[in-house]
């Protein structure tokens, strides 16, 4: 599932290409992923794009917004006539394909001959049209925990908060740091890599993590998230940025997806188990 670096990468692209456009129409092809009345956003202009955890919010100049969660396989692709001739060849060879395609479920028709496509193979994502003042009443946004690297004015998760979160839970530490109600934006890829970098066994109870270890893990989380941002996210499944380009962090995984490979730190074989229903990759030797 796209995590903080992937969704932030999309936000940056939409901020560059989408802001300033007026929405002329909305074509909803799969109604069950779309909530709200499209009429409420017709003729409204995009003012800004924000990210809250793994959620995106496109704010309009008429006090409404478009809240989006792309979940596992969602894609948000901007396209205009200046891109079409050269980009359709590129996209047909990527994780996107021609636009629109059979996985395109919503099309936002914009001024200046532009469009915004929402694709989703697994159809787990959602789009909601709500008043900006009502955004924080939606369960996802209302319950979101503090983020290690916020981008929309929220206070950043502090080391003190992080230590407090760990100290109060008997959950496995990996399961805990992926809980969006406790820490926003963290997901399976970056949780695996942060624990590997910090040398902490993902199965350990969170409350048993020492202060020294908590500091190492906190710094490791920031490190892997910043690297994810640097490489434009990880295109492990279907992730692409706002103009259909793949990210590169999948070429820099530390532990994630490396079952059976040698640990670069000690030569042990990286193992895979399941915690909280998610694939968990770790080195049984240096992650204590």
C-alpha positions as CSV (number, residue, x, y, z in Angstrom):
1,X,0.0,0.0,0.0
2,X,1.4,3.5,-0.8
3,X,2.7,5.1,2.3
4,X,3.8,8.5,3.4
5,X,6.6,9.0,0.8
6,X,4.4,7.7,-2.0
7,X,1.4,9.8,-1.2
8,X,3.6,12.9,-0.5
9,X,5.1,12.3,-4.0
10,X,1.7,12.4,-5.5
11,X,0.8,15.5,-3.5
12,X,3.8,17.4,-4.8
13,X,2.9,16.5,-8.4
14,X,-0.7,17.5,-8.0
15,X,0.4,20.8,-6.3
16,X,2.5,21.5,-9.4
17,X,0.0,20.5,-12.1
18,X,-3.5,20.6,-10.7
19,X,-3.6,23.8,-8.6
20,X,-5.4,26.6,-10.5
21,X,-7.5,24.3,-12.7
22,X,-11.3,24.6,-12.7
23,X,-13.3,21.4,-12.5
24,X,-15.8,21.3,-15.4
25,X,-17.3,17.9,-14.9
26,X,-17.0,14.6,-13.1
27,X,-17.5,11.2,-14.7
28,X,-18.1,8.5,-12.1
29,X,-17.8,5.0,-13.6
30,X,-17.8,3.1,-10.3
31,X,-20.3,4.6,-7.9
32,X,-19.4,2.6,-4.8
33,X,-16.0,4.2,-4.4
34,X,-17.4,7.7,-4.7
35,X,-19.4,9.6,-2.0
36,X,-20.9,13.0,-2.3
37,X,-22.6,15.1,-5.0
38,X,-20.3,15.9,-8.0
39,X,-22.4,19.0,-8.6
40,X,-20.9,20.6,-5.4
41,X,-17.5,20.8,-7.1
42,X,-18.5,21.8,-10.7
43,X,-17.0,25.2,-11.7
44,X,-14.8,25.2,-8.5
45,X,-11.1,26.0,-8.8
46,X,-8.4,23.9,-7.1
47,X,-6.7,26.0,-4.5
48,X,-4.3,23.6,-2.8
49,X,-3.5,19.9,-2.3
50,X,-2.7,18.6,1.2
51,X,-1.7,15.2,2.6
52,X,-2.8,13.8,6.0
53,X,-1.1,10.5,6.6
54,X,-1.9,8.4,3.6
55,X,-4.8,10.5,2.6
56,X,-5.0,13.3,0.1
57,X,-7.2,16.4,0.2
58,X,-7.8,18.6,-2.8
59,X,-9.2,21.9,-1.5
60,X,-11.4,24.1,-3.7
61,X,-12.4,27.7,-3.7
62,X,-16.0,27.1,-2.9
63,X,-15.5,25.6,0.6
64,X,-15.6,22.0,-0.6
65,X,-12.8,19.5,-1.0
66,X,-12.1,16.1,-2.6
67,X,-10.8,13.6,0.0
68,X,-9.0,10.6,-1.5
69,X,-7.4,7.5,-0.2
70,X,-5.8,5.4,-2.8
71,X,-5.4,2.3,-0.6
72,X,-3.5,-0.6,-2.2
73,X,-3.6,0.0,-5.9
74,X,-5.0,3.4,-6.5
75,X,-3.5,5.9,-9.0
76,X,-4.2,9.6,-9.5
77,X,-2.9,10.7,-12.9
78,X,-2.9,14.2,-14.3
79,X,-2.9,14.6,-18.1
80,X,-3.4,17.4,-20.5
81,X,-3.0,18.0,-24.2
82,X,0.6,19.1,-23.9
83,X,1.4,15.6,-22.4
84,X,-0.8,13.3,-24.5
85,X,1.3,12.9,-27.7
86,X,4.5,12.0,-25.9
87,X,3.2,10.5,-22.7
88,X,0.7,7.9,-24.0
89,X,3.5,5.9,-25.5
90,X,5.4,6.1,-22.2
91,X,2.3,5.2,-20.1
92,X,1.4,2.2,-22.2
93,X,4.7,0.7,-21.2
94,X,4.4,1.6,-17.5
95,X,2.1,0.6,-14.6
96,X,-0.6,3.0,-15.9
97,X,-1.4,2.0,-19.5
98,X,-3.4,4.2,-21.9
99,X,-5.7,6.7,-20.3
100,X,-8.5,6.0,-19.7
101,X,-8.4,2.3,-19.3
102,X,-10.6,-0.5,-17.8
103,X,-9.3,0.4,-14.3
104,X,-10.2,4.1,-14.6
105,X,-13.2,4.6,-12.3
106,X,-13.4,8.4,-12.0
107,X,-12.5,11.1,-14.4
108,X,-12.3,14.8,-13.4
109,X,-12.7,17.0,-16.5
110,X,-10.7,20.2,-16.1
111,X,-10.3,23.5,-18.0
112,X,-7.4,24.0,-20.3
113,X,-8.1,20.6,-21.9
114,X,-6.8,18.7,-18.9
115,X,-8.1,15.7,-17.0
116,X,-7.4,13.9,-13.7
117,X,-7.9,10.1,-13.7
118,X,-8.5,7.9,-10.8
119,X,-7.4,4.3,-11.5
120,X,-7.7,1.4,-9.1
121,X,-7.2,-2.3,-10.0
122,X,-8.4,-3.7,-6.6
123,X,-11.0,-1.0,-6.1
124,X,-10.2,-0.6,-2.4
125,X,-9.7,3.2,-2.5
126,X,-12.3,5.9,-2.1
127,X,-13.1,9.5,-3.1
128,X,-15.4,11.7,-1.0
129,X,-16.8,15.1,-1.7
130,X,-17.2,17.0,1.6
131,X,-17.2,20.5,2.9
132,X,-13.7,21.5,4.1
133,X,-15.2,22.3,7.5
134,X,-16.5,18.7,7.7
135,X,-13.2,17.0,6.7
136,X,-12.1,16.1,10.2
137,X,-15.4,14.4,10.9
138,X,-14.5,11.6,8.5
139,X,-13.2,8.7,10.5
140,X,-9.9,8.4,8.7
141,X,-8.9,12.0,9.2
142,X,-10.5,12.3,12.6
143,X,-8.5,9.4,14.1
144,X,-5.2,9.9,12.4
145,X,-2.1,9.9,14.7
146,X,0.8,12.4,14.6
147,X,3.1,12.0,11.6
148,X,6.9,11.7,11.5
149,X,7.1,14.0,8.5
150,X,3.9,16.1,8.2
151,X,3.3,18.3,5.1
152,X,0.1,20.2,5.8
153,X,0.6,22.2,8.9
154,X,0.3,19.4,11.5
155,X,2.8,19.2,14.3
156,X,5.4,16.5,13.7
157,X,5.7,13.4,15.9
158,X,8.3,14.1,18.6
159,X,10.7,11.6,20.1
160,X,8.9,12.1,23.5
161,X,5.5,11.3,21.9
162,X,7.1,8.3,20.2
163,X,8.5,6.9,23.5
164,X,5.1,7.4,25.1
165,X,3.3,5.6,22.4
166,X,5.7,2.6,22.7
167,X,5.6,2.5,26.5
168,X,1.8,2.1,26.6
169,X,1.4,-0.9,24.3
170,X,2.0,-4.7,24.5
171,X,1.6,-5.0,20.7
172,X,4.5,-6.2,18.6
173,X,6.5,-3.0,17.8
174,X,6.1,-3.4,14.0
175,X,2.3,-3.7,14.4
176,X,2.2,-0.7,16.6
177,X,4.2,1.7,14.4
178,X,1.9,0.8,11.5
179,X,-1.3,1.7,13.4
180,X,-2.5,4.8,11.7
181,X,-4.4,5.9,14.9
182,X,-1.0,6.1,16.7
183,X,1.4,7.1,14.0
184,X,0.1,8.5,10.7
185,X,1.7,7.5,7.4
186,X,3.8,4.5,8.3
187,X,3.2,1.3,6.4
188,X,4.7,-2.1,5.8
189,X,7.7,-1.2,3.6
190,X,9.1,1.6,5.8
191,X,8.3,-0.2,9.1
192,X,10.3,-3.2,7.9
193,X,13.2,-1.1,6.8
194,X,13.2,1.2,9.9
195,X,13.3,-1.8,12.3
196,X,16.1,-3.4,10.2
197,X,18.1,-0.2,10.3
198,X,17.6,0.2,14.0
199,X,18.5,-3.4,14.7
200,X,15.2,-4.2,16.5
201,X,13.3,-7.5,16.2
202,X,9.8,-6.6,14.8
203,X,8.2,-9.2,17.2
204,X,9.3,-7.5,20.4
205,X,6.6,-5.9,22.6
206,X,6.6,-2.2,22.1
207,X,6.7,-1.4,25.8
208,X,9.9,-3.5,26.2
209,X,11.8,-1.2,23.8
210,X,14.4,0.8,25.8
211,X,14.7,4.6,25.5
212,X,18.0,4.1,23.7
213,X,16.4,1.7,21.3
214,X,13.4,4.0,20.9
215,X,15.6,6.9,19.9
216,X,17.4,4.7,17.3
217,X,14.1,3.5,15.9
218,X,12.7,7.1,15.8
219,X,15.8,8.2,13.8
220,X,15.6,5.1,11.6
221,X,11.9,5.9,10.7
222,X,12.9,9.4,9.7
223,X,15.8,8.1,7.7
224,X,13.9,5.6,5.6
225,X,11.0,8.0,5.1
226,X,13.3,10.7,3.8
227,X,15.0,8.2,1.5
228,X,11.6,7.1,0.2
229,X,10.8,10.8,-0.6
230,X,14.2,11.2,-2.2
231,X,13.6,8.4,-4.6
232,X,10.0,9.3,-5.3
233,X,8.4,6.4,-3.4
234,X,8.4,2.7,-4.1
235,X,6.7,1.3,-7.2
236,X,6.4,-2.2,-5.7
237,X,2.8,-2.8,-6.9
238,X,1.1,-0.1,-9.0
239,X,2.3,3.1,-7.5
240,X,3.1,5.9,-9.8
241,X,3.4,9.7,-9.3
242,X,0.9,12.3,-10.4
243,X,2.1,12.1,-14.1
244,X,2.4,8.3,-14.3
245,X,6.1,7.9,-13.5
246,X,7.4,5.1,-11.3
247,X,9.4,5.7,-8.1
248,X,12.8,4.2,-7.3
249,X,12.9,3.3,-3.6
250,X,12.2,-0.3,-4.5
251,X,15.8,-0.4,-5.7
252,X,17.0,0.6,-2.2
253,X,15.0,-1.7,0.2
254,X,16.9,-2.6,3.2
255,X,14.9,-5.7,4.4
256,X,11.5,-5.5,2.8
257,X,11.0,-8.1,0.1
258,X,14.4,-9.7,0.7
259,X,13.5,-13.1,2.0
260,X,16.3,-15.6,1.5
261,X,18.9,-13.0,0.7
262,X,22.0,-12.3,2.8
263,X,21.9,-9.6,5.4
264,X,24.5,-6.9,4.3
265,X,25.4,-6.3,8.0
266,X,26.2,-9.8,9.1
267,X,25.7,-12.3,6.3
268,X,22.7,-14.0,7.9
269,X,19.7,-15.0,5.8
270,X,16.8,-12.6,5.9
271,X,13.6,-14.3,7.0
272,X,9.9,-13.7,6.4
273,X,7.2,-14.1,9.0
274,X,3.7,-12.6,9.3
275,X,2.8,-10.1,12.0
276,X,-0.7,-8.6,12.1
277,X,-1.3,-10.3,8.8
278,X,1.5,-8.5,7.0
279,X,4.7,-9.9,5.6
280,X,7.6,-9.1,7.9
281,X,11.2,-9.3,6.8
282,X,14.1,-9.2,9.3
283,X,17.5,-10.5,10.1
284,X,17.4,-12.9,13.0
285,X,20.9,-12.1,14.1
286,X,21.4,-8.3,14.2
287,X,17.8,-7.5,15.0
288,X,17.6,-8.3,18.7
